[in-house]
Amino acid sequence: MTCKKLNVDPLKCNGCGLCEAACARVHNTDNLEKSRIRVLPGGDDGEFYLPTTCQHCENPPCMAVCPEEAIFRDPDTDGVMIDKKRCIGCRMCVSACPFGAMNFDADLGTAFKCDLCNGDPECVRVCETGALTYVDDLFLNYQRLKESSGKYYNVLRHMAA
């Protein structure tokens, strides 16, 4: 089975926040704090934005620290999911996530994170700039590798001349 992953290209993000609003809406809330994706401003000029969300890690630290085994890998999407019925709200997963993508809903007393919208991420559907894509993991870094190899080739070519 080929797995799909959410790919983020911060160079294409304009900071519009449509992804945050769409995520909140699809998860039945108007509260952007409960969105599973965050767009962080960066850079000195305020012209750089970084969409951050769960990376659905191959070896997820959140899953490793969960004392109730409430975090699992979905066999259909290969995404890392939370079983809300098993979650006891200890927040160990929130502390363990290296991306800050695990959150805690104080109203429900459970952790929450990106669930890939059952394989059709709403954030990707509304992203007008193409900063968010949902791609086969085999092609995740293809464009970056292609660009890097082109630059490397040009350096070698100039050195040989």
N, C-alpha and C positions, 0 to 999 in steps of 0.2 A: 504494500500500500504506500502510495506517495503521500506524504504529509504536506499540509499547507501551513504557512507561517505568516504572521502579520509583519510586513516590512515597512520601516519608517525611513523616509528620506528627508531629514531636517532642512536640507537646502531648498526643498520645494515648498516647505510649510510657510504660510504667510501669517499665522497666528490668529486666524479668523474665529476659531473656537466652534465651528460647525460640528466637528467630530465629538466634542465634549457634550454639546447640547443633544445631538442625536443619540449618543450612548445613554445619557440620562433618560431621555424620552422612551427609548426602547426598553429600559429597565424600570419603567413606570414611576418616574420621579421628575420633578422640575428642579430639584436640588443638584446643581452642578458639582457639589462636593461628593455626590454619590456616583459621578461618572467614573467609568472604569479606565478612562484615558484622560491624561492631563497634558496641556500644552504649556510648557515652561518657557518664559522669555529668557533670552541669554544675550551675551555680547554687550559691549560697551555702548553700541549705537542703538540697541533695542530692535535690530533688524533680523535677529536670529531667533528662531523658535524651535523647541525640541518637543515633539509629541512623545510622551512616555506612557507605556502600558506594559502589562505582563509579557514577558518574553517566552513563556511556556517552555522553560528551560528543559534541556535533555535530562539533567539530574537536579530537579528543583529543590533548593534549600528549604522552601516552605513545606514541601511534602515530607522532607526528612525530619523536621522538628515537630510536626503535628502529633500531639500525644494521643489523639483520638482517631488517627488515620482518616480524617475528614477530607483530606486533599488527595486527589487521585487523577490518573490520566484517562481521559475519555477515549475509548477504543475507536470511535468513529472519526473524531476530529484531531486526535492526538494532542488535544489541548489539556492543560492542567486545570482541573476543576475543583470546586469546593462543594461538599455535601453539607448543605445548611443544617440538616437534621442531626448530623454528627458533630458539627462545630460547637465547641463549648465557650467560645469567645475569649480564649486565653491570650490571644494576640502574639503567640510565639512566631507564627508565620509572618506577621507584619514586621517583626524585628529581624527575621531571617532574610527577607527579600532584599537582594543587593540593588534592585532597581527602584525601590520605593513604590512598587506597583500593587502591593497588597494593602488593602485598606480595611478599616473597621467601621461597621454601622452600629453606632451606639443605640439607635432606636430598636434594632433587631437583636443586638448582642452577638452578631456574627461577623466574620471576616467576609470581604468581597473583593473581587478582581475581575479582570477581563475573562469572559466566557466564550469569546469568539462568535457570539450570537448564533450558536449552533452551526457554525461553518459558513455563515454569510454575514461578516461583520458590518454593522450599520455604519460605523465610522468610515470605512472604506467607501461605502456607497455614496456618502455625502461629501467626501473630500474632493473639492473642485480642482485643486492643484496637482493631484496625484502624489501627494506626500505620503499617503497611506495606500498600500496595496496588499493584497492577500495572494501570495504566490506559492508555488510548489517549492519546498525547501531546497530542492536540487538547484533552483535558479536564484536563490535568495541573494547571493553575492556575485552573481554572474556579471552584472553591469560594472560593479566596482572592480572586479578582477580584470575585465576587459579594458577599462580605462587605465588601471595601474600597469598592465602589461604593455599597453601602447606607450605610456610615458617611459617605461623601462627600455623598450625597444628604441625610442628616440634618443635616450641618453647613450645607449650602446652605439648607435649609429653615428652620433656626433663624436664619440670618443675614437671610433675607428677611422674617422675622416681625417 
